Amino acid sequence: MTVAWTPTSPNLVVAGDNLAVVKSLPSESFTLVYLDPPFNTGRVQRRQTTTAVRSETATVAGFKGQLYERIKGDLRAYDDVFDDYWEFLEPRLIEAWRLLADDGTLYLHLDYRESHYAKVLLDALFGRESFLNEIIWAYDYGAKSKSRWPSKHDTILVYVKNPKAYHFDSTAVDREPYMAPGLVTAEKVARGKLPTDVWWHTIVPTNGREKTGYPTQKPEGILRRIIQASSREGDWVLDFFAGSGTTGAVAAALGRRFVLVDQNPEAIDVMRIRFAGKQLAVDFTEAVTAPLTS
C-alpha cells in the first residue's frame, strides 16, 4: 500500500492496514509517535514465548548495529487475540523508530499484561540508553476485585531516538495541583507543580464533551501532556492505532500537524465526525495497493 504524503502535506487520516501504510512514509519525518495498540486481551491460548536479548554472537541486527537473538521460553498461557502478539507488534515498533526524527520520541501505551515484555523488546531493539521513562497512568473506575489488588493503571513506555538530542520541554506542560498545598508557598500553589511519572487522570467521562462513543478512547488530558512535552508547534505527530482520533484532535489544538492511521471503518467514521465538529482541515484517504512490478 502506498500513501502520497510529505511533510508539506495537510493533516491526514488514512484508512488501511497500518503496517503497510507506515512503510510507505518517509523516514525521520515525525517528532512524536504515539502508539496505543490493542492490549492483548481476549481468548486464552497457548504458545511458545520468545524474548529478544542482546548478544555479541547473534546474527539478527537491531538498531545502531546492535545484535540480538531470540531465546525460546517455556510454554505458558496468555490472554491473546493474535496468534502471536509480538509478531504483530514488533514490526510496527521497528517502523515507528524508522519514522522518528533524530530528536523524536516514541510513546507506547500498554497495560500490565504486556508492558514488561515491551520494555525488554525495546531495550534489545533500540538500546537501553534510549529509554527515557515509564509513565504510570492511574485511574479509578469500574469493578474492583476482592481476590487481588484491583488493576487501575496503564503503562506508557517512553523511548527517544537520540539520547543526546531528543526534544523535551517540561515548561510547556500543564501543571497540576499540589497534593499537600499547605506545605508549599502560596506562589507555588498558584503556579502548580510539574507532573512526575505517575499521572492521576480520570477516564473519558460518560457524559463529557470529549466522549465519542468509541470503546477504547483515551482522554485528551493524557495526550495533551505527551504532545506538549515532546513536540513543538508545527511538528508532525504520528499515531497509527488512531481509534477515535484523540491524538489528532489534541495535536491540532496545540498547533501541531498529524498523520493518523486505522483499519477500522468505525474509527474512520468517528474521526470524520469529530474533526468536522472541530472544523479541522483534514484529508481522509484510503491506502492504495501498489501495482506489482516485473
Buried (B, 14 or more C-beta within 10 A) or exposed (E): BBBEBEEEEEBBBBBBBBBBBBBBBEEBBBBBBBBBBBBBEEEEEEBEBBBBBBBEEBEEEBBEEBBBBEEEEEEEEBBBEBEBBBEBBBEBBBBBBBBBBEBBBBBBBBBEBBBEBBBEBBBBBBBEEBBBBBBBBEBEEEEEEEEEEEEEBBBBBBBBBBBEEBBBEEEBBEBBEBEEBEEEEEEEBEEEBEBEEEBEBEBBEEEEEBEBEBEEBBBBBBBBBBBBBBBBEEBBBBBBBBBBBBBBBBBBBBEBBBBBBBBEEEBBEBBBEBBEEEEBEBEBBEBEEEEEEE
